[in-house]
């Protein structure tokens, strides 16, 4: 019983921000709100023609710009909060997001859709694993992390899989970078592809 209480206490402590996290969390919050505002504003300014440039895509682009310009100057002060946001808060967000789904909602999409999703997820993961280990000769832990991100939900899945795989920090970084880079390229190119197809059909 004492071990259980201690474990719960440690978990609560790990997921409770402190004063060292405050500055970084404020910056993350401001950046998130700005990207949400910019996403809605772009939709209005372009009359709905900018398709697919979601707040997530804008946040990635903003993070890439700030991370390579201003952020390094304030790393010591902001890093604690930023790491807390991408670790604990991201894990909690994934967990709470799952609460939005009910078995009734899952069943409402129909068995063919569920089987299609399962097939796409499984085949993507297995293909990534095969290519990574057999062709590219990457270690299994890194490949599993990349496969999780590629087949499920990107960097969030990599972070969620980290404690399961018990991977080293540099392998997690490689997996996140790989998924984010190629995912970002796809998110930037796919909307323009859809727009071009729409104009051609129109």
Number of C-alpha atoms within 10 A of each C-alpha: 6 7 8 9 10 11 12 12 11 12 11 11 11 12 14 12 17 12 9 13 19 17 16 23 21 14 14 19 14 12 16 17 14 15 21 16 12 17 20 13 13 16 16 12 10 10 9 12 13 16 16 19 19 18 18 16 18 20 21 15 15 15 15 12 12 12 13 10 10 10 16 12 11 10 13 10 15 21 18 19 22 21 15 20 20 14 15 16 17 18 17 14 12 14 12 11 10 10 8 8 10 10 7 8 10 12 11 11 10 10 11 9 13 14 11 11 13 13 12 14 16 16 13 17 21 16 12 20 24 16 13 19 16 11 9 11 11 13 13 15 19 25 23 23 31 29 26 29 25 24 20 18 13 21 25 20 22 25 22 20 18 19 10 9 15 10 16 12 10 10 17 22 16 15 26 22 14 17 25 19 13 13 18 17 12 11 17 18 13 15 16 16 12 13 15 12 11 10 9 8 7 6
